[in-house]
Amino acid sequence: MADMTVDVVAVEERVWSGKASLVVAQTTEGEIGIMPGHEPVLGQLVESGVVVIHPVEGDRIVAAIHGGFLSVTAETVTVLAESADLASDIDVEAAKAALADAGDDEHAVAVARGRLRAAERA
């Protein structure tokens, strides 16, 4: 089975790194699926999007991604995000509370919505 190296990196930390057979990401141009051998591409990620990784071994990984870029070569996919949270680490009730308390703070609303979307897709 062909695979590629995937890195999900937020401003403050590497969120996930490993080998995968498929990565699906939400860009400003639409949803894109990346498989090994894909043509090089650079895409801007949506503000409250979700990235789904199908690792070579283990269950799929779902992450809430807030902004950033997706860089693809034939052998690697790098997600460079302003912030990123694995769905398995998201406290759904806390995300709902953050959304309710966000008021007019568009950034807080977008991050909370992204976290809830990721948790739903997990």
N, C-alpha and C positions, 0 to 999 in steps of 0.2 A: 504494500500500500504506500502510495506517495504521501509525503508529509512536508510541512514547512515549519519554520520557527516563528512563533508568535510571542510578542511582548506587548503587554498592556502597561503603560507607564503614566502615572499621574504626576503632578508637579512635585509632590513630596515623596513619592515612593513607587517602586515597581509593584504593581498589583497582581500580575500573573505572567508567567513565562513558561513556555513549553512547546511541544510539537503538536501540530493539529492538522486535520485533513480538510477543514472548512472553517471560514470565518464569515459571519454575516454582520454587516454594520449599516447604520442609518446615517447617510450623508445628506448634505444640503441638496444634492441632485437626485436623491432617492436611495432605496435600499440596495446594497451591493453584496454579492456573494463572492468570496475569494477562495480559490482552490490552488493547490500547488501548481506551479508553472504559469500562473496568471501573468498577464502583461503588466509592466510597471505602471503604477497609478498613484496619484496623490489626491486625496479627497478631504474636504472639510466636513467634520462631524457635526450633527445637529446638536443644539444646546441641551436637550434633555432626552438623549437617545439611548439606545440599547445596543450592545455588541454581544453576539452569541458565538462562542468558540466550541467547535467539536474536536476535542483532543483525540490523539491517536489512542490513548488509553484512558479509561474512566468516563464519567458522565460529562455531559456538555456543561460549559461554563457560561453563565449569563452575567453581564456587568452593566450597571448604570454608568453612562459616560456623559459628562457635561462639557461640551465644546471640545475643540482640539482638532487633530488631524489624523488621517489614516495614510500610512506610507506602505506601498506594496512593491516588492520585487518578485522575481520568479521563485525565490526561496524563503522570503521573509515577509511578515506582516507586522508593522509596528503601529500601535495605537498610542498617540501622544495626546493625553487629555488634561484639561484643567483640573478635573476631579473625576475619580472613578471608584465605584464600590461594587464588589462582587455581590450578587443577589443573595448568596448564602449568608452574607454578613449584615444584610439590611434588616432593621427592626421596622416592620410594616406599621405598627401602631405609632412609633416615633415619627415615621415619615408622614403619616396621615396628620399627626398633631402639628408637625412642622408646616405642612401645607395649609392647615387651618389657621395657623398663627402668622403666616407670611405676610398677610395683608397686601400692601402695594409693592413689596420687595420682589421684583420680577426674577431676580437671580435665585432667591430662596424658593420661589414657586417652581421655577424650572428644575432645580436640583431635586426637590421633593417629588415632583411628577416623574422625573426620570427614575428615581429610586423605586417608586411604586410600579412603574411599567416593567422594570427589571424583575421585581419580585413576582409580578403576575406571570411573566414569561418563564420563570425558573421551573 
